[in-house]
């Protein structure tokens, strides 16, 4: 196992900010949870309700906020946002492997493709004609990049990512295994009892600093482009249909389905397994809870939830039966209200 470099709390605070309380010479080489941390590791407390774990931790130091600074005598870094501090420090202590420039002998490079300096292309990669791979990118084994695709600098494509022709991907992209970018959107028209396929002639255009989880699919536009703006974070197994636009800094959890031509605003947060119907507009700074079905546009920022609470099966079935008769019940209530008003008169 490779020996890890250790850093003092003083050095860490000099790099990332925050104030050190306690022994600033404590050496840290890794991040861990409060439960599992050892003396060479630093843990973090992002939620005060877990304060009790501070008494039991064996961590060499902890990261916490000002409100919890006096909850332990252990060496600590006090900062405004412990969770973000943890994220930055973890990335520093656990850097991704740097690209090892070179093209594997089994890779297939199409005519006119441009491979920038410092690019790593692993075994059995296929790069189409006229594609452009930006500097210091890593294209791992089995990836297939279509003709005319443009990928920015420092991209990292994990094994078996597929990018269809003419798509444009920005700098610092991370695409995990099984991602498919630019497949045909679901465009069909009925004529004389049979479906006609509508050619999907748009592209997928992705901004900088985007991460796409495993087996997520982003369809190309039917006419205009499907657009994923800067700093969007997509979890695993998400379906983004043709002509969707996802605004910058939005985060979407696993198994979300977004139907065609929906427009998701900036800084939105979409919970797992939520569904968004087509052609809807979602404002900036909207939060949608897990399993919520969004059936109409959301024009104002805020948190939205549409989850029907679970219950015992027998009770749920009774309630579901009542739900089927809500329209009839509403009419009866309206009639009763009218009768009451007549009696009052």
C-alpha positions in Angstrom: 0.0 0.0 0.0 1.3 3.4 -0.9 2.4 5.6 2.0 0.1 8.6 2.4 1.4 12.1 3.0 0.4 13.6 6.3 -0.4 17.3 6.9 -0.6 19.2 10.1 -3.8 21.0 11.1 -1.9 24.3 10.8 -1.0 23.4 7.2 -4.6 22.4 6.4 -6.0 25.6 7.8 -3.5 27.6 5.9 -4.7 26.0 2.7 -8.5 25.9 3.3 -9.1 28.4 6.0 -10.9 28.0 9.3 -9.3 28.4 12.8 -7.4 25.7 14.6 -8.3 25.0 18.3 -6.1 22.6 20.2 -2.8 21.1 19.0 -2.2 22.5 15.5 0.7 20.1 15.0 -1.5 17.0 14.8 -0.8 15.2 11.6 -3.6 14.0 9.3 -3.4 11.8 6.3 -7.0 10.8 5.6 -10.7 11.6 6.2 -13.1 9.2 8.1 -16.4 9.2 9.9 -16.7 10.0 13.6 -17.4 6.3 14.3 -14.5 4.8 12.3 -11.8 7.4 12.4 -8.4 6.6 13.9 -5.7 8.9 15.2 -4.2 9.8 11.8 -7.6 10.7 10.4 -9.8 13.7 10.7 -13.6 13.4 11.0 -16.3 16.1 10.6 -19.5 17.1 12.4 -22.0 18.8 10.0 -25.1 18.3 12.1 -25.3 19.1 15.8 -27.7 16.2 16.5 -24.7 13.9 16.2 -22.7 15.7 18.9 -22.8 12.7 21.2 -20.4 10.9 18.7 -17.7 13.4 19.5 -17.2 11.8 23.0 -16.6 8.3 21.4 -14.5 9.2 18.3 -10.9 8.2 18.1 -10.2 10.8 15.4 -7.0 12.7 15.6 -9.0 15.9 14.9 -12.5 17.0 13.8 -14.0 19.6 11.5 -17.0 21.4 13.0 -18.9 24.7 13.0 -18.7 27.5 15.6 -21.9 26.3 17.3 -20.1 23.0 18.2 -16.6 24.3 18.8 -16.8 23.8 22.6 -18.4 20.4 22.4 -15.1 18.6 22.4 -11.5 19.2 23.6 -10.1 17.2 20.7 -7.9 19.2 18.2 -10.3 20.8 15.7 -10.8 23.1 12.8 -13.7 25.5 13.2 -15.2 26.7 10.0 -18.4 28.1 8.6 -19.4 25.1 6.5 -18.0 21.8 7.9 -19.5 19.7 5.1 -18.0 21.8 2.3 -14.7 21.9 4.2 -14.8 18.1 4.4 -15.4 17.9 0.7 -12.5 20.1 -0.2 -10.1 18.4 2.2 -11.2 14.9 1.1 -10.5 15.9 -2.6 -7.1 17.2 -1.6 -6.2 14.0 0.4 -7.6 11.7 -2.3 -6.8 13.2 -5.7 -7.8 11.4 -8.8 -4.9 9.7 -10.7 -3.3 12.0 -13.2 -3.6 11.2 -16.9 -0.8 9.0 -18.3 -0.5 10.3 -21.8 -0.6 7.7 -24.5 -2.9 5.8 -26.8 -3.3 2.0 -26.3 -2.4 -0.1 -29.2 -6.0 -1.6 -29.4 -7.7 1.8 -29.6 -9.2 2.9 -32.9 -8.8 6.5 -33.8 -10.9 7.9 -36.8 -9.5 10.0 -39.5 -9.2 13.7 -38.7 -9.6 13.1 -34.9 -7.6 15.5 -32.8 -6.0 14.1 -29.6 -4.6 17.0 -27.5 -1.4 16.7 -25.5 -1.5 14.7 -22.3 -4.6 12.6 -23.2 -4.8 9.0 -21.9 -6.7 6.6 -24.2 -7.0 3.1 -22.8 -7.7 -0.3 -24.4 -10.5 -0.8 -27.0 -11.5 2.8 -27.1 -13.1 3.9 -30.4 -12.9 7.6 -31.4 -14.9 8.7 -34.5 -13.8 10.8 -37.4 -13.2 14.5 -36.7 -13.7 14.1 -32.9 -11.7 16.4 -30.6 -10.4 15.3 -27.2 -9.2 18.1 -24.9 -5.8 18.2 -23.1 -5.2 15.9 -20.1 -8.4 14.0 -20.5 -8.7 10.3 -19.6 -10.7 8.0 -21.8 -11.0 4.6 -20.1 -11.4 1.2 -21.7 -14.3 0.4 -24.0 -15.5 4.0 -24.4 -17.0 4.9 -27.8 -16.9 8.5 -28.9 -18.8 9.3 -32.1 -17.8 11.3 -35.1 -17.5 15.1 -34.6 -17.8 14.9 -30.8 -15.9 17.7 -28.9 -14.7 17.0 -25.4 -13.1 19.7 -23.3 -9.9 19.6 -21.2 -9.5 17.4 -18.1 -12.4 15.2 -18.9 -12.6 11.7 -17.3 -14.7 9.1 -19.0 -14.9 5.8 -17.0 -15.2 2.5 -18.8 -17.9 1.9 -21.5 -19.2 5.5 -21.8 -20.9 6.1 -25.1 -21.1 9.5 -26.7 -23.0 9.8 -30.0 -22.0 11.9 -32.9 -21.6 15.7 -32.8 -22.2 16.2 -29.1 -20.2 18.9 -27.3 -18.9 18.3 -23.7 -17.2 20.9 -21.6 -14.1 21.0 -19.4 -13.7 18.8 -16.3 -16.5 16.5 -17.3 -16.8 13.3 -15.2 -18.9 10.6 -16.8 -19.2 7.3 -15.0 -19.5 3.8 -16.5 -22.5 3.1 -18.7 -23.4 6.8 -19.4 -25.0 7.3 -22.8 -25.0 10.8 -24.2 -26.7 11.7 -27.4 -28.9 8.7 -28.1 -32.1 9.4 -30.1 -34.9 11.1 -28.2 -38.3 9.3 -28.1 -39.8 11.0 -31.2 -42.5 9.1 -33.1 -45.7 10.0 -35.0 -48.7 7.8 -35.7 -49.9 7.4 -39.3 -52.4 4.7 -40.5 -51.9 2.5 -37.4 -48.1 2.5 -37.5 -45.4 4.6 -35.8 -43.1 6.7 -37.9 -39.7 7.6 -36.4 -38.9 11.3 -36.2 -35.2 11.8 -36.9 -33.5 13.4 -33.9 -31.2 16.0 -35.5 -30.2 18.1 -32.4 -27.2 17.5 -30.2 -26.4 17.2 -26.5 -24.4 20.2 -25.3 -22.9 20.0 -21.8 -21.1 22.8 -19.9 -18.1 22.8 -17.7 -17.6 20.9 -14.3 -20.5 18.5 -14.9 -20.6 15.1 -13.3 -22.9 12.3 -14.7 -23.6 9.1 -12.7 -23.4 5.5 -13.9 -26.0 4.4 -16.4 -27.5 7.9 -16.8 -28.8 8.7 -20.3 -29.1 12.1 -21.9 -31.0 12.1 -25.2 -30.1 14.4 -28.2 -32.6 17.0 -29.2 -35.2 16.4 -31.8 -34.5 19.7 -33.6 -32.8 22.0 -31.1 -30.2 20.8 -28.6 -30.5 19.1 -25.2 -28.5 21.4 -22.8 -26.9 20.7 -19.5 -25.4 23.9 -18.1 -22.3 24.4 -16.0 -21.7 22.6 -12.7 -24.8 20.3 -12.9 -24.5 17.1 -10.9 -26.4 14.1 -12.1 -26.7 10.9 -10.0 -27.0 7.3 -11.3 -29.7 6.0 -13.6 -31.3 9.3 -14.6 -33.2 9.7 -17.8 -33.1 13.1 -19.5 -35.2 13.2 -22.6 -34.8 15.3 -25.8 -34.7 19.1 -25.7 -34.5 19.2 -21.9 -32.5 22.1 -20.4 -31.0 21.8 -17.0 -29.8 25.0 -15.4 -26.4 25.6 -13.9 -25.6 24.3 -10.4 -28.6 22.0 -10.3 -28.3 18.6 -8.6 -30.5 15.6 -9.5 -30.6 12.4 -7.5 -30.9 8.9 -8.8 -33.7 7.4 -10.9 -35.3 10.8 -11.8 -37.1 10.9 -15.1 -37.4 14.2 -17.0 -39.7 14.2 -20.1 -39.0 16.0 -23.3 -38.6 19.8 -23.5 -38.8 20.4 -19.8 -36.8 23.3 -18.6 -35.2 23.0 -15.2 -33.9 26.2 -13.6 -30.6 27.0 -11.9 -29.7 25.8 -8.4 -32.5 23.3 -8.3 -32.5 20.1 -6.2 -34.5 17.1 -7.5 -34.9 14.2 -5.1 -34.6 10.5 -6.1 -37.2 8.9 -8.3 -39.0 12.2 -8.9 -40.7 12.6 -12.3 -41.1 15.8 -14.3 -43.5 15.8 -17.2 -42.7 17.3 -20.6 -42.8 20.9 -21.6 -42.8 22.2 -18.0 -41.0 25.2 -16.7 -39.3 24.8 -13.3 -38.1 28.1 -11.7 -34.6 28.7 -10.2 -34.0 27.5 -6.6 -36.7 24.9 -6.6 -36.5 21.8 -4.4 -38.5 18.7 -5.4 -38.9 15.9 -2.8 -38.1 12.3 -3.7 -40.9 10.4 -5.5 -42.8 13.6 -6.3 -44.5 13.7 -9.7 -44.4 17.3 -11.1 -47.4 17.6 -13.4 -47.4 21.4 -14.0 -44.9 24.2 -14.2 -43.4 25.6 -11.0 -43.1 29.4 -11.3 -41.9 30.3 -7.8 -38.8 29.1 -5.9 -39.4 26.9 -2.9 -39.8 23.3 -1.8 -42.4 21.1 -3.4 -43.6 17.6 -2.3 -46.2 15.3 -3.7 -45.7 12.0 -1.9 -48.7 10.0 -0.8 -47.8 8.6 2.7 -47.6 4.9 3.0 -49.7 2.9 5.4 -50.7 -0.7 6.1 -52.0 -2.3 2.9 -55.6 -2.7 4.0 -55.8 0.9 5.1 -54.1 2.1 1.9 -56.6 0.2 -0.2 -59.6 1.8 1.6 -58.1 5.2 1.2 -57.4 4.6 -2.5 -61.0 3.6 -2.9 -62.1 6.9 -1.5 -59.7 8.8 -3.7 -61.4 7.3 -6.8 -64.7 8.9 -5.7 -63.3 12.4 -4.7 -64.9 14.1 -7.7 -68.3 12.6 -6.8 -67.8 13.5 -3.1 -66.9 17.1 -4.0 -70.1 17.5 -6.0 -72.1 16.2 -3.1 -70.4 18.5 -0.6 -71.1 21.5 -2.9 -74.8 20.5 -3.0 -74.9 20.2 0.8 -73.3 23.6 1.1 -76.0 25.1 -1.2 -78.7 23.4 0.9 -77.2 24.8 4.1 -77.2 28.3 2.6 -80.8 28.0 1.7 -81.7 26.9 5.2 -79.9 29.8 6.7 -81.9 32.2 4.5 
